């Protein structure tokens, strides 16, 4: 259900992607 909502809202997907990349960056511990 959540994925469907994200697919319907491009701006939300972009925000999620940005947060996802931020989390990956923090995990990498650069």
N, C-alpha and C positions, 0 to 999 in steps of 0.2 A: 504493500500500500504506500509505503514511504517512497519507494523507488518510482512508483507511478507518478506520485506528486512531483518528484524532482524532474522526471522526464517531461512533465507538462509545463514546468516553469524553468526556462533557460537561465534566468538570473539566479535562481536558487542553486541550480547545478553548478554554475560558475563559482558561487560562494562556497559551496561544499568542496569543490575541487581546490580552491585556494586554501581552505582549512586543511584539507587532506595533505596538500604539498607542504604546508607549514608543519604539520605533525611529522611528516617524513623527515623534514629538515632537522627538527628538534631531535628526533630519534637518531639521526645520523651523528648528532653531536659535533657538528662542524665547528 
